[in-house]
Amino acid sequence: MISGSLKNSFTMAILRRTAWSALLFSHVVCYAGSDTVIFNSAFMRSAIDVNDYAQGNPVLPGIHRVDLYVNERWKGRTDVNFSLPDNQSKIAHACFNIKLLSDLGIDSERLDENVVYQLKDPHQCADINKLLPGLDASYDVTTQHLNVTAPQIYLLRHARGYVSPELWDKGITAATLEYDYNAYHSEMSETQSISTQYLGLLGGINWDVWRLRYKGSFNQSDENGWEYDNASTYLERAIVPIRSKLVIGESMTEGQVFDSVGFRGAMLASDDRMYMDSQRGYAPVISGVANTNALVQISQRGTRIYETTVPPGPFVIDELYPTGTGGDLLVTVKEADGSERSFTVTYASIAELLRPGTTRYTLMSGTYRNSTVNEKPLIAMGTIRHGFTNLITGYGGVLGGGEYQSVAGGIALNTSLGAISSDITHASTQLHNEISKEGQSYSLAFSKILPVVNTNITLANYRYSSAGYYSIDDAMLIRDQQTSAGNAFYSSSINRKNRVQISATQDLSEVWGTLNISASTQDYWNRGGRDTEYQIGYTNTFSWFNLNINASRTRDLVKNIWDNKIAVGISLPLGSSANSAYFNSTYVQERDHQGIQNSVSGSAGDERQYTYTAFGNADHYSSMGNRNTAGASGNWNSPYTRLGGSFSAGQGYQQYGATLSGGAIAYGNGVVFTPIMGDTMAVVEANHASGAKVANNSSLALDKSGKAAVPYLTPYRQNSIELDPKGLSNDIALDVTRQNSVPTAGAVVLLKYETDFGYSALLQISSIRNEEIPFGTPVTDEKNERVGYIAQGSQSFIRVKNSEGKLNVKWGSSPSQQCELLYQLPADNPSEEDNLRRANVVCQ
């Protein structure tokens, strides 16, 4: 709005004038002591008292809610007491105590015992500059940031990505509901029409550290009418001291060591999200010896990924972030005397590998749960994985109950040839009619980035299973088939024998694009032939379009025929703006069919809240001849929900559908509706700030009550949520626009943004003395609080609490350098283009 721009122009004008004045002052300042600056007013165009700024920006004493930063890293938000060092000072300093130092991560053992004793006294106000040499702190009034600078030697050492559990926010008590509705209808001239509806629901209740989750769906079809399916209901909470989570109810294991298994019971498992970034995934520990204060640089495939300075003696680097699937690490040690040496550390990653010294586990007990079978036997599972060295990770586990038992063990290696894992699983299955089966399954997996050619082999896996081996899902399915056939039916046709799969990516160059391939094949003990599929793809980005080529060859085991398919597609923008549409065209050739698919898709609206697609296809089938199809679809991300619709038609049919999705959060202060839901969320509150945008997601804005729900927060990590005040009324000001939060998994955190609500107006001020009031003079109210400044032409943009009253203007100590003005503002903003209240006042 123009009002916002005008307001900003006044502010910028003051800043520019102040900056020029400061530039002049820099040549003529006189120093009184070490901290006080006296400005020469002769260089000002008009006399103005700037003594309040002689020591810097004034800071009032009292309790301030501040964000703590140490060496530019956020450490949390807390209340800090500020006190004036003496009666002449205008700048209050932060009072540091033992708790605040702990929040900052400063090692208290570095302090003298007497200093620690004084810091524990709540009545003392310690200055951080006097605690240890090199410590310094400054407070930024505008951002409410307390910035502390500290040498690394004084800080408690934490690996990169560390966020203290004391900052983890368990959130508020809240109920959540996410819904996803889809309706589809198709009318065909030769067959019966089809109508289906689906409503998926995901509900939750948060209380303290507990998370109750429910998932279910309603399905409607012409044949079966409405049906209800309860997918899962479970209770979950974090166990922080052991970095684990407890799940009680209906859920799934996480697929480590054994394939994922559905259960109804309880599970205690490591939660990798609780670990700092540098302790997740796999990366080797690098050790060496430095002769001097040396610079250590680590590079991977020509890119530097880490650098640090180490003191003389042995050093260990154990905080590398996971770096994809691998690529050997080049470690360079540059000594202070100029000497340099390098060595290589082998690094290739695979899912089973863990960092040295780390352990992950899973414990589960309950009943087997699978919606496709009726049996629910008691089962239990325990798995463990441990990283022994850079080279070796071991893992193993047991799974089973009365009808099925399985034990597994394996090893993962980080070798110069690549990352390799190998394991063996033994399973025993008791079927009906006293049939018992026993067998083993052997697996070998490989991952490597090949040097020189830079080929990324992301996965190569081979598994052999003997005739008597069954996974728990296969075993339960066969038992269920036996029960359905009166215990007389038994088949092992689903029992796999060999399975091989591989995928790889090759970057040709920045000019020639990327090539990727994949292949898989498997056979069975009691079934002839193989399921086989090959795929190859090529992608490249040119200056004005993108190219994609994909080819596949698949064998249909049931029909015993091969199907070859190739698709060539291009995509290019139809303009240069952010909302420009894209044209996409794809040619498809496969057995008994060829065709071309064309579409135009794009977005519209100030926040790109509208999306659309229109398409037209021309196909030729060997059995049906030519078929032409056209249609369109669109979506609207409204402030409260997401709406969508589609329509298409072709020879002998027409189709239409609708979608509706979104969610709601109910908590102590009301209900917030949102078009986008997530597992971990924040509720933002800012009174009177309706319409302010959430900078993290431009499609979200505060509703009429000043609330919004922000989805997709990362649990156990710092999340910054910022409000964009653009579009707010001039009567509203946000005290802060950004806050940080570290939510636990599944939490709903509440972030309150304080607002200053008042009457805003542009005053044209004249003086009875016919004098021009100096530029930059503060304007204060009856409580001596600043409500604005004098700008060009004796104008002032003010925000006051009352629509009428008295203001003071003072630019010096003598009576002739101050005046008072009475004002009375219109009740509502006028209907002018800039949406500003205006008033002419006299300062007397």
Backbone hydrogen bonds, N-H to C=O, Kabsch-Sander energy under -0.5 kcal/mol:
donor,donor_aa,acceptor,acceptor_aa,energy
5,S,1,M,-1.6
6,L,2,I,-3.0
7,K,3,S,-2.6
8,N,4,G,-2.3
9,S,5,S,-2.1
10,F,6,L,-1.9
11,T,7,K,-1.9
12,M,8,N,-3.0
13,A,9,S,-2.3
14,I,10,F,-2.2
15,L,11,T,-2.4
16,R,12,M,-3.1
17,R,13,A,-2.7
18,T,14,I,-2.8
19,A,15,L,-2.6
20,W,16,R,-2.5
21,S,17,R,-2.3
22,A,18,T,-2.7
23,L,19,A,-2.1
24,L,20,W,-1.9
25,F,21,S,-2.9
26,S,22,A,-1.7
27,H,24,L,-1.7
28,V,24,L,-0.5
28,V,25,F,-1.5
29,V,25,F,-1.1
30,C,38,I,-1.9
32,A,36,T,-1.7
33,G,31,Y,-0.6
36,T,32,A,-0.6
37,V,54,A,-1.6
38,I,30,C,-2.6
39,F,37,V,-0.5
41,S,39,F,-0.9
43,F,40,N,-1.5
44,M,41,S,-1.8
49,D,811,W,-0.9
50,V,48,I,-0.7
53,Y,50,V,-1.6
54,A,51,N,-1.7
56,G,53,Y,-0.8
59,V,90,K,-1.4
62,G,82,F,-2.5
64,H,80,V,-2.8
66,V,64,H,-0.7
66,V,78,T,-2.7
67,D,144,Q,-2.4
68,L,76,G,-3.2
69,Y,146,L,-2.3
70,V,73,R,-2.7
71,N,148,V,-2.8
73,R,70,V,-1.6
75,K,68,L,-3.3
76,G,68,L,-0.7
78,T,66,V,-2.1
80,V,64,H,-2.7
82,F,62,G,-2.7
83,S,93,H,-2.5
89,S,86,D,-0.8
92,A,59,V,-1.9
92,A,90,K,-0.6
93,H,83,S,-3.0
95,C,81,N,-3.0
96,F,94,A,-0.6
96,F,126,A,-2.1
98,I,119,L,-1.3
101,L,97,N,-2.2
102,S,98,I,-1.7
103,D,99,K,-2.5
104,L,100,L,-1.7
105,G,101,L,-0.6
105,G,102,S,-1.0
106,I,101,L,-2.4
107,D,154,Y,-3.1
108,S,106,I,-0.6
110,R,107,D,-1.5
111,L,108,S,-1.6
116,V,112,D,-2.3
117,Y,113,E,-2.2
118,Q,114,N,-2.0
119,L,115,V,-2.3
120,K,116,V,-1.1
121,D,118,Q,-1.4
124,Q,121,D,-1.4
126,A,96,F,-0.9
126,A,124,Q,-0.5
128,I,126,A,-0.5
130,K,127,D,-1.7
131,L,128,I,-1.3
132,L,128,I,-0.9
135,L,132,L,-1.7
136,D,149,T,-1.8
138,S,147,N,-2.3
140,D,138,S,-0.5
140,D,145,H,-2.7
141,V,139,Y,-0.8
144,Q,140,D,-1.8
145,H,140,D,-1.1
146,L,67,D,-2.8
147,N,138,S,-2.9
147,N,145,H,-0.8
148,V,69,Y,-3.1
148,V,146,L,-0.6
149,T,136,D,-2.8
150,A,148,V,-0.5
154,Y,151,P,-1.8
155,L,152,Q,-1.3
156,L,105,G,-2.8
162,Y,159,A,-1.5
167,L,164,S,-2.4
168,W,165,P,-1.1
169,D,742,V,-3.5
170,K,168,W,-0.6
172,I,748,V,-2.9
174,A,206,N,-1.5
175,A,666,A,-2.7
176,T,204,G,-2.8
177,L,664,A,-2.0
178,E,202,L,-2.3
179,Y,662,G,-2.4
180,D,200,G,-1.7
181,Y,660,L,-3.6
182,N,198,Y,-2.5
183,A,658,A,-2.7
184,Y,196,T,-2.6
185,H,656,Y,-2.0
186,S,194,I,-2.7
187,E,654,Q,-2.8
189,S,652,G,-2.7
194,I,186,S,-2.7
196,T,184,Y,-2.6
197,Q,220,Q,-2.0
198,Y,182,N,-2.4
199,L,218,F,-2.5
200,G,180,D,-2.7
201,L,216,G,-3.0
202,L,178,E,-2.4
203,G,214,Y,-2.0
204,G,176,T,-2.3
205,I,212,L,-2.0
206,N,174,A,-3.5
207,W,210,W,-2.0
210,W,207,W,-2.6
211,R,236,E,-2.9
212,L,205,I,-2.7
213,R,211,R,-0.5
213,R,234,Y,-3.1
214,Y,203,G,-2.6
215,K,232,S,-2.9
216,G,201,L,-2.2
217,S,229,D,-2.1
218,F,199,L,-2.4
219,N,227,E,-3.0
220,Q,197,Q,-2.6
221,S,225,G,-1.4
222,D,195,S,-0.7
225,G,221,S,-2.1
227,E,219,N,-3.1
229,D,217,S,-2.8
231,A,215,K,-1.1
231,A,229,D,-0.9
232,S,215,K,-2.0
234,Y,213,R,-2.4
235,L,248,I,-3.6
236,E,211,R,-2.8
237,R,246,L,-1.9
238,A,209,V,-0.6
239,I,244,S,-3.4
240,V,238,A,-0.7
242,I,239,I,-0.8
243,R,240,V,-1.9
244,S,239,I,-2.0
245,K,269,A,-2.6
246,L,237,R,-2.9
247,V,267,M,-3.1
248,I,235,L,-3.3
249,G,265,G,-3.4
250,E,233,T,-3.0
251,S,249,G,-0.6
251,S,263,F,-2.1
253,T,261,V,-2.2
258,F,256,Q,-2.3
263,F,251,S,-2.5
264,R,367,T,-2.0
265,G,249,G,-2.7
266,A,365,S,-2.7
267,M,247,V,-2.7
268,L,363,L,-2.8
269,A,245,K,-2.1
270,S,361,Y,-2.4
271,D,243,R,-2.3
272,D,270,S,-0.7
274,M,271,D,-1.9
275,Y,272,D,-1.1
278,S,160,R,-1.5
279,Q,276,M,-2.5
280,R,277,D,-1.3
286,I,317,I,-2.5
288,G,315,F,-2.0
290,A,313,G,-2.5
294,A,292,T,-1.3
294,A,310,V,-1.7
295,L,334,K,-2.8
296,V,294,A,-0.6
296,V,308,T,-3.1
297,Q,295,L,-0.5
297,Q,332,T,-2.7
298,I,306,Y,-2.7
299,S,330,L,-2.3
300,Q,303,T,-2.9
301,R,328,D,-0.6
303,T,300,Q,-1.8
305,I,298,I,-2.5
306,Y,298,I,-1.5
308,T,296,V,-2.1
310,V,294,A,-2.6
313,G,290,A,-3.5
315,F,288,G,-2.7
317,I,286,I,-3.2
318,D,316,V,-0.6
326,G,323,T,-1.0
327,G,347,Y,-2.7
329,L,345,V,-2.9
330,L,299,S,-2.8
331,V,329,L,-0.6
331,V,343,F,-3.1
332,T,297,Q,-3.1
332,T,330,L,-0.5
333,V,341,R,-3.0
334,K,295,L,-3.2
334,K,332,T,-0.6
335,E,333,V,-0.7
335,E,339,S,-2.5
338,G,335,E,-1.7
341,R,333,V,-1.8
343,F,331,V,-2.2
345,V,329,L,-2.8
346,T,344,T,-0.5
349,S,325,T,-2.9
353,L,350,I,-1.7
355,R,281,G,-0.7
357,G,387,G,-3.6
358,T,355,R,-2.0
360,R,385,R,-2.3
362,T,383,T,-2.0
363,L,268,L,-2.6
364,M,381,M,-3.0
365,S,266,A,-2.4
366,G,379,I,-2.5
367,T,264,R,-2.2
368,Y,377,P,-3.2
369,R,262,G,-2.1
373,V,370,N,-1.5
379,I,366,G,-3.1
380,A,400,G,-1.8
381,M,364,M,-2.9
382,G,398,V,-2.4
383,T,362,T,-2.5
384,I,396,G,-2.3
385,R,360,R,-2.7
386,H,394,G,-2.6
387,G,358,T,-2.6
388,F,386,H,-0.7
388,F,392,I,-1.8
389,T,392,I,-1.7
393,T,412,A,-2.2
394,G,386,H,-2.3
395,Y,410,G,-2.1
396,G,384,I,-2.0
397,G,408,A,-2.3
398,V,382,G,-2.2
399,L,406,S,-2.8
400,G,380,A,-2.0
401,G,404,Y,-3.4
402,G,378,L,-0.6
405,Q,428,S,-2.3
406,S,399,L,-2.7
407,V,426,H,-2.4
408,A,397,G,-2.8
409,G,424,I,-2.0
410,G,395,Y,-2.9
411,I,422,S,-2.5
412,A,393,T,-3.1
413,L,420,I,-3.8
414,N,391,L,-1.8
415,T,413,L,-0.8
415,T,418,G,-2.0
418,G,415,T,-0.8
419,A,447,S,-3.0
420,I,413,L,-2.5
421,S,445,A,-2.1
422,S,411,I,-2.5
423,D,443,S,-1.7
424,I,409,G,-2.4
425,T,441,S,-2.4
426,H,407,V,-3.0
427,A,439,G,-2.5
428,S,405,Q,-3.0
429,T,437,K,-3.3
430,Q,403,E,-2.7
431,L,429,T,-0.7
431,L,435,I,-3.5
435,I,432,H,-1.0
436,S,434,E,-0.5
437,K,429,T,-2.8
439,G,427,A,-2.2
441,S,425,T,-2.3
442,Y,464,Y,-3.2
443,S,423,D,-2.3
444,L,462,Y,-2.6
445,A,421,S,-2.7
446,F,460,A,-2.0
447,S,419,A,-2.0
448,K,457,I,-1.8
450,L,448,K,-0.7
450,L,455,T,-2.8
453,V,451,P,-2.8
454,N,450,L,-1.3
455,T,450,L,-0.6
456,N,505,T,-3.1
457,I,448,K,-3.0
457,I,455,T,-0.9
458,T,456,N,-1.2
458,T,503,S,-0.7
459,L,503,S,-1.4
460,A,446,F,-1.4
461,N,501,Q,-3.0
462,Y,444,L,-2.7
463,R,499,R,-2.5
464,Y,442,Y,-2.5
465,S,497,K,-2.9
466,S,440,Q,-2.9
469,Y,466,S,-1.7
475,A,471,S,-2.5
476,M,472,I,-2.3
477,L,473,D,-1.9
478,I,474,D,-2.2
479,R,475,A,-2.1
480,D,476,M,-2.0
481,Q,477,L,-2.3
482,Q,478,I,-2.4
483,T,479,R,-2.1
484,S,480,D,-2.2
485,A,481,Q,-1.6
486,G,483,T,-1.4
487,N,482,Q,-4.1
488,A,485,A,-0.9
495,N,492,S,-1.9
496,R,494,I,-0.7
497,K,523,D,-2.8
499,R,463,R,-2.1
500,V,521,T,-2.8
501,Q,461,N,-2.3
502,I,519,A,-2.5
503,S,459,L,-2.1
504,A,517,I,-2.5
505,T,456,N,-2.3
506,Q,515,L,-3.7
507,D,454,N,-0.7
508,L,506,Q,-0.8
508,L,513,G,-2.1
509,S,513,G,-1.1
513,G,509,S,-1.4
514,T,539,T,-2.6
515,L,506,Q,-2.9
516,N,537,G,-2.6
517,I,504,A,-2.4
518,S,535,Q,-2.4
519,A,502,I,-2.5
520,S,533,E,-2.4
521,T,500,V,-2.4
522,Q,531,D,-1.7
523,D,498,N,-1.9
524,Y,527,R,-0.7
524,Y,529,G,-0.5
525,W,495,N,-2.0
531,D,522,Q,-2.4
532,T,530,R,-0.7
532,T,555,R,-0.6
533,E,520,S,-2.6
534,Y,553,R,-2.3
535,Q,518,S,-2.8
536,I,551,A,-2.6
537,G,516,N,-3.1
538,Y,549,I,-2.8
539,T,514,T,-2.3
540,N,547,L,-1.9
542,F,540,N,-0.5
542,F,545,F,-2.8
546,N,571,S,-2.9
547,L,540,N,-2.7
548,N,569,G,-2.7
549,I,538,Y,-2.7
550,N,567,A,-2.7
551,A,536,I,-2.8
552,S,565,K,-2.9
553,R,534,Y,-2.3
554,T,563,D,-2.6
555,R,532,T,-2.5
556,D,554,T,-0.6
556,D,561,I,-3.0
557,L,555,R,-0.8
560,N,556,D,-1.7
561,I,556,D,-1.1
563,D,554,T,-3.0
565,K,552,S,-2.7
566,I,589,Q,-2.4
567,A,550,N,-3.0
568,V,587,Y,-2.3
569,G,548,N,-3.2
570,I,585,S,-2.4
571,S,546,N,-1.8
572,L,583,F,-2.1
574,L,581,A,-3.1
580,S,577,S,-1.4
582,Y,601,S,-3.5
583,F,572,L,-2.8
584,N,582,Y,-0.5
584,N,599,S,-2.9
585,S,570,I,-2.2
586,T,597,Q,-2.5
587,Y,568,V,-2.9
588,V,595,G,-2.9
589,Q,566,I,-2.5
590,E,593,H,-2.9
591,R,564,N,-0.6
593,H,590,E,-2.0
594,Q,620,H,-1.8
595,G,588,V,-2.4
596,I,618,A,-2.3
597,Q,586,T,-3.0
598,N,616,G,-1.9
599,S,584,N,-2.5
600,V,614,A,-2.6
601,S,582,Y,-2.3
602,G,612,Y,-2.0
603,S,579,N,-0.6
604,A,610,Y,-2.5
608,R,605,G,-1.3
610,Y,604,A,-2.3
611,T,635,N,-2.2
612,Y,602,G,-2.2
613,T,633,S,-2.5
614,A,600,V,-2.4
615,F,631,G,-2.6
616,G,598,N,-2.5
617,N,629,T,-3.3
618,A,596,I,-2.2
619,D,627,R,-3.0
620,H,594,Q,-3.0
621,Y,625,G,-2.9
622,S,592,D,-1.8
625,G,621,Y,-2.2
627,R,619,D,-3.0
629,T,617,N,-2.4
630,A,649,A,-2.2
631,G,615,F,-2.1
632,A,647,F,-2.7
633,S,613,T,-2.6
634,G,645,G,-2.3
635,N,611,T,-2.6
636,W,643,L,-3.0
637,N,609,Q,-2.7
638,S,636,W,-1.2
638,S,641,T,-1.9
642,R,661,S,-2.8
643,L,636,W,-2.5
644,G,659,T,-2.1
645,G,634,G,-2.1
646,S,657,G,-2.0
647,F,632,A,-2.5
648,S,655,Q,-2.4
649,A,630,A,-2.7
650,G,653,Y,-2.2
651,Q,628,N,-0.7
653,Y,650,G,-1.7
654,Q,187,E,-1.8
655,Q,648,S,-3.2
656,Y,185,H,-2.4
657,G,646,S,-2.1
658,A,183,A,-1.9
659,T,644,G,-2.4
660,L,181,Y,-2.2
661,S,642,R,-2.0
662,G,179,Y,-1.9
663,G,674,T,-2.2
664,A,177,L,-2.1
665,I,672,V,-2.4
666,A,175,A,-3.0
667,Y,670,G,-2.8
668,G,173,T,-0.5
670,G,667,Y,-1.9
672,V,665,I,-2.7
674,T,663,G,-2.5
681,M,747,A,-2.3
682,A,710,V,-2.1
683,V,749,V,-3.1
684,V,682,A,-0.6
684,V,708,A,-3.1
685,E,751,L,-2.5
686,A,706,G,-2.5
689,A,686,A,-2.0
691,G,702,L,-2.2
692,A,689,A,-1.9
693,K,724,D,-1.4
694,V,697,N,-0.5
694,V,700,L,-2.3
695,A,693,K,-0.8
695,A,722,E,-2.6
696,N,722,E,-0.6
697,N,694,V,-1.7
700,L,697,N,-2.4
702,L,692,A,-2.5
703,D,707,K,-3.2
706,G,703,D,-2.2
708,A,684,V,-1.5
710,V,682,A,-3.3
710,V,708,A,-0.5
713,L,680,T,-2.3
716,Y,743,P,-3.7
717,R,714,T,-1.3
719,N,741,S,-2.7
721,I,719,N,-0.5
721,I,739,Q,-2.9
722,E,720,S,-0.5
723,L,737,T,-3.1
724,D,693,K,-3.1
728,L,725,P,-2.5
732,I,729,S,-1.8
733,A,756,D,-1.5
735,D,733,A,-0.5
735,D,754,E,-2.6
736,V,754,E,-0.6
739,Q,721,I,-2.1
741,S,719,N,-2.1
742,V,167,L,-0.5
744,T,169,D,-2.2
747,A,744,T,-1.9
749,V,681,M,-2.2
749,V,747,A,-0.5
751,L,683,V,-2.7
751,L,749,V,-0.5
752,K,750,L,-0.5
753,Y,685,E,-3.5
753,Y,751,L,-0.5
754,E,752,K,-0.6
756,D,733,A,-3.4
757,F,755,T,-0.7
758,G,731,D,-2.2
759,Y,800,V,-3.9
760,S,758,G,-0.5
761,A,798,I,-2.0
762,L,837,R,-2.8
763,L,761,A,-0.6
763,L,796,S,-3.0
764,Q,839,A,-2.5
765,I,763,L,-0.7
765,I,794,S,-2.5
766,S,841,V,-2.0
768,I,843,C,-1.6
770,N,767,S,-1.7
773,I,771,E,-0.6
776,G,790,I,-3.0
777,T,774,P,-1.5
779,V,788,G,-2.9
780,T,808,N,-2.6
781,D,785,E,-1.9
784,N,781,D,-2.0
787,V,779,V,-3.1
788,G,779,V,-1.1
790,I,777,T,-2.1
791,A,795,Q,-4.1
794,S,791,A,-1.0
795,Q,792,Q,-1.1
796,S,763,L,-1.9
797,F,789,Y,-0.5
798,I,761,A,-2.4
798,I,796,S,-0.7
799,R,787,V,-1.5
800,V,759,Y,-2.5
805,G,823,Y,-1.8
807,L,821,L,-2.7
808,N,780,T,-3.1
809,V,819,C,-2.8
810,K,778,P,-1.0
811,W,817,Q,-2.8
812,G,817,Q,-0.9
817,Q,814,S,-2.2
818,Q,815,P,-1.0
819,C,809,V,-2.6
821,L,807,L,-2.4
822,L,842,V,-0.6
823,Y,805,G,-2.4
825,L,803,S,-3.4
832,E,830,P,-0.7
835,N,832,E,-0.9
839,A,762,L,-1.7
841,V,764,Q,-2.1
841,V,839,A,-0.5
843,C,766,S,-3.3
844,Q,820,E,-3.5
844,Q,842,V,-0.6
